[in-house]
Each structure stands twice: as structure tokens, then as C-alpha cells.
Amino acid sequence: MREEELTRLLTVATEDVQPAHPASAGWERARRVRRHRRAAGAAAVAVVLLSGGTALALRPADGPAPITPATPTVRPVPSASPVQRPPERLSYPGDPLGRLGDPVAAPLSARPVRQALALYQPVDPATGVEGRIRVLGDDGIVRDLDVFTPARTRDAEGNHAVPLKTGSLSPDGRLAAFAQTDLVAVVDLTTATVSRYPLKGYLEHVLWAGDRLLVGDEAATYEVDRSSGAARRLKAYPWDLVTPDPAQPTDGLLEVGGALESLRLRQWSGDETMRGDTPLDLRALPSGNRVDEFYGRGWRHGDLVARAGWLTTGQFQGVEGVAVLNARTGVVTRLLDLGRDRWKGCCEVLGWDADGAVLLRHDPGGLLRWQPETGEITGVVRDLYGEVSLAAG
């Protein structure tokens, strides 16, 4: 075979072979990973860009345009441990909520907010005496809630608690609700006006399900119609009621609660029919790790629920911590072990942020941001003693 015939044969044989472009395929993979696991995706993007830069440097300048495979393979992002612990020293990278501890700069009546990021009621750690409620606006200015001063909540036995609850602030940051004895008060933070809704009972609980206002006493949950003031009783138990994800429909409600062998997840439809009553499944956790009892409010984000509780981790019982579970199956997927040498009930969950991180108290005097999927834990603010309610929790 002559040389020119061999050259022509090789040319024909290679016409359908496309040059590889790892940068293009890698970038597409990273975009999909980042869409679901944003925090871990940053590392994946860095790897892709590094490998992509090398490939681009070696690629012929006049090569054909990159071709994305029709069904690319997605490499899973490594998952963090099911049982996690905070680092010995927390970093504080800076956060808008860090201004919660700033001095009050104006009364709400003189300077209403466009949107509130958080409500904060200081409590003296030495005396237990609470101060006035503050409103942190999206402009970074702290205001005094001067148009309404709620009294402490109380139960039938006379036990008192500060009026600000974790569920007081509406998801959009425009309204603040306060359960009171025989009354529910709603403050419009954008107009500094107050609406009062009579409702008989020692009301202690308050939370928002989208734009629905739910309040509760020792054993009953009510939905208050803010147009008419009418209230209807719901079947959900107020102590275990989970605050819904504001991005999802809120017709149905969810309960997560119980203790030891009776930990359960209950799902209610909009017509008050119980759709499921499922024992929590702890088999995804390493042997010897479990939830013993929940406390505080549970918060939903997509298919996940986070709630504080007392845990058993390894050989230690009575550990303060947080559990994350699947809202559909009841499988507990993550535990955050915060240790034993803390104030009892120290570490109540305050909600989720848009990136899928859990925001929680870290007493004495702080807030944490915990990303269960990656295990990353950072500080939000130090020395913040008292009660906090966040928007869009």
C-alpha cells in the first residue's frame, strides 16, 4: 500500500472521532451538583476549573466547539458523617444577622421596616429579666418595637415565659405575631400598626404556615383568620408542630415529637385527616447514636426537618444537639452533637437559610449556622443572650 493511500485511509477512520473536552463535561457536572448541594459544589467547581484550564491550554486553538454528552455521568459529592460536632474554635465570617446585637437606632413607629430579618428580645443571663423586643430591618438598622409591648406568656399552672417565640416573625419578615392570654396580637412591621384577635385560653405557641397564623395553648392548636378574627381548632399537637417550608404549599401540617421508643412523625392533610403516623427510623445512624427526646420548634426545608433534642452519641446520654430527618419517610439522617456541659435546652433550632443550612442557638450567647450535608459549622453572632425569631425560617 502506497503512503498516500495509507494517509487517506487513516483520515477517513478518524473523521468521526470527536476530541475530548473534560472542561465542558466537568462544568456541566459541577452545575448540577451545585444546584442541589451548593456548599459542597464550590469545591467541585474549583476542581473542574483547574482541570478545565489544563485541558484548554492543551487543546488545539482551532478545534471544533465543545460537545456536551447527551447523558453525562454525575459524580456524587462526598457526604459528611451522620454524627457531627462543631470545631473547637468557631470562625465568624460575617453575617447580616451579626447586627442583632447592635444598639437600638430608632423606634419602629418612626421608622417602619420594608422587611425584618429578625426579632430579638434580650434576656439578662444573670437575672432572667427580659428587655424590650428589637427589630432588625433588611437595611441593617435595629429598631425598638414600641407600638406593642407583649406580656409574658403563661400556662394554667402559672409558669411564665418570655413573649417572643421562635415562630413569631412571618416568613416574609413583614408581620410579627405574639400569643397572649386570651389574645393574639399581630404587628405589621411595615406600617407599625397592631391588630388584636381575642381567643380564649392561656396561649403560648405561635407560628406561621405561609400566611396562615397558628397559635396554641397547652394542648390545642388554632388557626386564626386575620380577616374575620375567627379561629378554628386543629388536630395537630402544638408542642410538636413543625413550621412548614414557606416555599411549599401549606395546606397540610407535620408533627415530629415523642421520646425514646415513641419518637414519631405524623402528617395531616388540609382537611384534618391524618395521612401518616410513622415511627422515626434511626437505622441510618451508627450504632449507639439516637434521639432521646425533642424540644423546641421543628423547622422544615424541602423534605428535611431539623429539631433540637437530647441525644445519645456513642456512650454519652443527655447530649444537647440537633437531629435532621426526612419529612416523608421519618429516617433520621444527621445528628449534631453539641456536648453535655451546656445550659439545658440550650440549642433550639431557629430555621433554615436559603442554602440549606440550619440556624440554631448555641448558648451561652450565640448563633450557629450548620450545613448538615457538608458538616460545615460557622458562627453567626456571639454574646446574644435572649430569644430570637428569624424570617423565612
C-alpha positions in Angstrom: 0.0 0.0 0.0 1.4 3.4 -1.0 2.0 6.1 1.5 -0.8 8.4 0.1 -3.3 5.6 0.3 -2.4 4.8 3.9 -2.8 8.6 4.8 -6.2 8.7 3.1 -7.4 5.6 5.0 -6.3 6.9 8.4 -8.0 10.3 7.7 -11.3 8.5 6.9 -11.1 6.4 10.0 -10.7 9.3 12.3 -13.3 11.7 10.9 -16.0 10.6 13.4 -13.7 10.7 16.5 -14.5 13.9 18.4 -11.8 15.4 20.6 -12.4 15.0 24.4 -13.3 18.2 26.3 -13.1 17.4 30.0 -13.6 21.0 30.9 -17.1 21.2 29.3 -18.3 17.9 30.7 -16.9 18.8 34.1 -18.5 22.2 34.2 -21.9 20.7 33.5 -21.4 18.2 36.3 -20.5 20.9 38.7 -23.5 23.0 37.8 -25.9 20.1 38.6 -24.1 19.3 41.9 -24.1 22.9 42.9 -27.8 23.2 42.2 -28.5 20.5 44.9 -25.5 20.9 47.3 -24.4 24.4 47.0 -21.9 24.5 49.7 -20.1 21.3 48.6 -20.4 22.4 45.0 -17.9 25.2 45.5 -15.1 22.7 45.9 -16.3 20.7 42.9 -16.3 23.8 40.7 -12.7 24.6 41.8 -11.6 21.1 40.8 -13.4 21.4 37.5 -11.9 24.8 36.7 -8.4 23.6 37.4 -8.7 20.5 35.2 -10.6 22.5 32.6 -7.9 25.2 32.5 -5.3 22.5 31.8 -7.4 20.9 29.1 -8.0 24.3 27.4 -4.3 25.0 27.4 -3.5 21.8 25.7 -6.5 21.9 23.2 -5.7 22.9 19.6 -6.7 26.6 19.1 -8.9 25.8 16.0 -10.6 22.7 17.4 -14.4 22.3 17.0 -16.9 23.7 19.5 -17.3 21.7 22.8 -19.9 19.0 22.7 -21.8 18.1 25.8 -22.6 14.4 26.2 -26.4 13.7 26.0 -26.3 11.7 29.3 -23.2 12.8 31.3 -22.2 10.9 34.4 -22.7 12.8 37.6 -20.2 12.0 40.3 -21.7 12.1 43.8 -20.4 14.7 46.2 -18.8 13.0 49.3 -21.3 13.2 52.2 -20.4 14.3 55.7 -20.6 12.0 58.7 -24.0 11.1 60.1 -22.9 12.3 63.5 -21.1 15.7 63.5 -19.5 18.0 66.1 -18.6 21.7 65.9 -14.9 22.6 65.8 -13.1 23.7 69.0 -12.8 27.2 67.6 -15.6 28.7 65.5 -14.9 31.2 62.7 -17.2 34.2 62.3 -17.1 35.1 58.6 -19.6 37.9 58.9 -23.3 37.8 58.5 -26.2 40.4 58.3 -27.6 38.8 61.4 -24.5 39.8 63.2 -26.0 43.2 63.7 -28.7 41.8 66.0 -26.6 42.9 69.0 -26.3 46.5 67.8 -27.8 49.3 69.8 -31.3 50.4 69.0 -31.2 53.3 66.5 -34.8 54.2 66.1 -38.4 53.3 67.3 -40.4 51.2 64.9 -43.2 53.8 65.0 -40.9 56.5 63.5 -39.1 54.2 61.1 -41.0 51.1 60.0 -39.2 48.4 58.1 -39.5 47.3 54.5 -38.7 43.8 55.7 -37.4 42.4 59.0 -34.6 39.9 59.1 -35.1 39.0 62.7 -36.6 39.8 66.1 -34.6 39.8 69.2 -35.6 40.0 72.9 -32.5 40.4 75.2 -32.6 38.4 78.4 -30.1 39.1 81.2 -28.3 35.7 81.8 -27.8 36.5 85.5 -31.3 37.6 86.4 -33.5 36.1 83.7 -35.1 39.5 83.2 -36.1 40.3 79.6 -35.8 43.6 77.8 -37.8 45.1 75.0 -38.2 43.4 71.7 -35.9 44.7 68.9 -36.5 44.5 65.1 -33.5 44.1 62.7 -34.5 45.5 59.3 -33.0 44.5 56.0 -31.3 47.9 56.0 -29.2 46.7 59.0 -30.8 49.1 61.4 -32.1 47.9 64.8 -35.4 49.3 65.9 -37.4 49.2 69.2 -40.8 47.5 68.9 -42.5 50.5 70.6 -46.0 50.0 69.2 -46.8 46.9 71.3 -45.3 45.5 74.4 -46.4 41.9 74.9 -46.7 40.4 78.3 -45.1 37.1 79.3 -47.0 34.0 78.2 -48.2 31.7 80.9 -49.9 28.3 81.3 -52.7 27.2 83.6 -50.2 26.3 86.3 -48.8 29.8 86.3 -45.5 29.0 84.6 -44.2 32.1 82.7 -42.1 32.5 79.6 -40.8 35.5 77.6 -43.3 36.6 74.9 -41.0 36.4 71.8 -41.2 32.9 70.3 -39.0 31.4 67.5 -42.1 31.4 65.2 -43.2 35.0 65.9 -41.8 36.5 62.7 -43.6 35.8 59.4 -41.6 34.2 56.6 -41.7 37.4 54.6 -40.4 39.5 57.5 -43.4 41.8 57.4 -45.5 40.7 60.4 -44.8 39.7 64.0 -47.3 37.6 66.0 -47.5 37.3 69.8 -49.5 34.8 71.7 -51.0 36.3 74.9 -53.5 35.1 77.4 -57.0 35.4 75.7 -55.4 37.3 72.8 -53.3 37.1 69.7 -51.6 40.3 68.6 -50.1 40.9 65.1 -47.8 43.8 64.4 -47.4 45.0 60.8 -43.8 45.9 60.9 -44.1 47.8 57.6 -46.7 50.2 58.9 -46.1 50.0 62.7 -49.8 49.1 63.3 -51.2 46.5 65.6 -54.2 44.1 65.2 -55.7 42.2 68.1 -57.6 38.9 67.9 -59.5 37.7 71.0 -59.1 34.0 71.6 -59.9 32.4 74.9 -57.1 30.5 76.7 -53.6 30.6 78.0 -51.9 30.9 74.6 -48.2 30.1 74.4 -47.4 29.0 70.9 -47.3 31.0 67.7 -46.0 30.1 64.2 -46.7 30.9 60.6 -47.6 28.4 58.0 -47.0 30.5 54.9 -49.5 33.4 55.5 -51.6 31.2 57.9 -51.3 32.1 61.6 -51.3 29.2 64.0 -51.4 29.6 67.8 -51.7 27.1 70.6 -52.2 26.6 74.3 -51.1 23.7 76.4 -52.9 21.1 74.3 -54.7 22.7 71.3 -53.7 24.4 68.1 -55.9 27.1 66.4 -55.8 28.8 63.1 -56.7 32.4 63.2 -58.4 34.1 60.2 -56.9 37.6 60.2 -59.6 38.9 58.0 -62.5 38.0 60.3 -60.8 37.2 63.5 -62.4 33.7 63.6 -60.4 30.8 64.9 -60.8 27.1 64.2 -59.3 24.3 66.2 -56.9 21.9 64.5 -56.0 18.4 65.4 -52.2 18.9 65.4 -50.4 18.9 68.7 -49.0 22.4 69.3 -45.7 21.4 71.0 -44.7 19.1 68.1 -46.0 21.1 65.2 -43.3 21.7 62.5 -43.1 25.1 60.9 -43.6 24.5 57.2 -41.2 25.4 54.4 -42.6 28.8 53.1 -41.6 27.8 49.6 -44.0 24.8 49.7 -47.9 24.5 49.9 -49.0 24.7 53.5 -52.4 23.1 53.5 -51.1 20.0 55.3 -49.2 20.1 58.6 -46.5 17.9 60.1 -45.7 16.8 63.6 -42.3 15.5 64.9 -42.1 14.5 68.5 -42.1 11.9 71.2 -39.4 10.5 73.4 -37.2 7.3 73.4 -39.2 4.5 71.8 -42.2 6.7 70.9 -40.5 9.1 68.5 -42.9 9.6 65.7 -43.7 11.6 62.5 -47.4 12.5 61.9 -48.7 14.0 58.7 -52.0 15.9 58.4 -53.8 16.8 55.3 -55.6 20.1 54.7 -59.0 18.6 55.7 -57.6 17.4 59.1 -57.2 13.8 58.0 -54.1 12.1 59.4 -52.2 10.8 56.3 -49.4 9.0 58.2 -48.2 8.1 61.7 -44.7 6.8 61.3 -42.1 5.8 63.9 -38.8 7.6 63.4 -36.2 5.4 61.7 -32.7 5.6 63.3 -31.1 2.8 61.3 -29.1 5.3 59.1 -27.2 6.4 62.2 -24.1 4.5 63.5 -24.9 2.0 66.3 -25.2 3.7 69.7 -26.5 7.0 68.4 -30.1 8.1 68.7 -32.5 10.9 69.7 -33.9 10.5 73.2 -36.3 13.5 73.3 -37.1 16.6 71.2 -37.5 20.1 72.4 -38.1 23.5 70.7 -39.8 24.1 67.4 -39.1 21.8 64.4 -38.5 23.5 61.0 -39.0 22.1 57.5 -36.9 22.8 54.4 -37.9 20.8 51.4 -38.0 17.1 52.5 -35.9 17.7 55.6 -36.9 18.7 59.2 -34.5 20.0 61.8 -35.3 19.9 65.5 -33.3 20.2 68.7 -33.2 17.5 71.3 -31.3 15.5 73.8 -29.2 12.8 72.1 -27.2 9.7 72.9 -24.0 9.7 70.9 -21.6 6.9 71.4 -21.6 6.1 75.2 -22.9 9.5 76.3 -26.6 10.2 77.1 -28.2 13.6 77.6 -26.1 15.3 74.9 -27.5 18.6 73.6 -27.9 18.6 69.9 -29.9 18.7 66.7 -31.4 16.0 64.5 -32.2 16.2 60.8 -34.7 13.7 59.4 -36.6 13.1 56.2 -40.1 14.6 56.4 -41.6 11.9 54.2 -40.0 8.7 55.5 -39.1 9.6 59.1 -35.5 8.5 58.6 -33.1 10.4 60.8 -30.1 11.2 58.6 -27.9 13.5 60.7 -27.1 14.4 64.3 -25.2 17.4 65.5 -23.5 16.7 68.9 -23.1 19.9 70.9 -21.9 18.3 74.1 -23.2 17.9 77.6 -21.7 20.9 79.5 -24.3 23.4 78.4 -27.5 25.1 79.6 -30.4 22.6 79.5 -32.4 23.2 76.3 -29.6 25.5 75.1 -29.7 24.9 71.4 -33.1 25.5 69.9 -33.4 25.5 66.1 -34.4 28.8 64.6 -34.9 27.7 61.0 -33.0 27.1 57.7 -31.3 29.5 55.3 -31.7 29.5 51.6 -28.6 27.4 51.1 -29.9 24.5 53.2 -28.0 25.4 56.4 -29.7 25.1 59.9 -29.6 28.2 62.1 -29.6 27.4 65.8 -28.9 28.8 69.3 -25.5 28.0 70.8 -25.9 29.1 74.4 -24.5 30.7 76.2 -25.0 33.6 74.0 -24.6 32.8 70.3 -26.0 31.7 67.0 -24.5 29.0 64.7 -25.0 28.1 61.1 -24.7 24.3 60.4 -24.7 22.7 56.9 -25.7 19.1 57.5 -24.7 17.9 54.1 -21.1 19.0 54.3 -20.6 19.3 58.1 -19.5 22.9 57.9 -20.3 24.9 61.1 -19.6 28.6 61.4 -20.5 31.3 64.0 -23.2 33.9 63.2 -23.0 36.2 66.2 -21.5 36.0 69.7 -22.9 37.1 73.1 -26.5 37.3 72.1 -28.5 36.4 75.2 -32.2 36.1 74.8 -34.8 34.9 72.3 -34.6 35.2 68.5 -37.1 34.8 65.7 -35.9 34.8 62.1 -37.7 35.4 58.8 -38.2 32.6 56.3 -37.1 30.0 58.8 
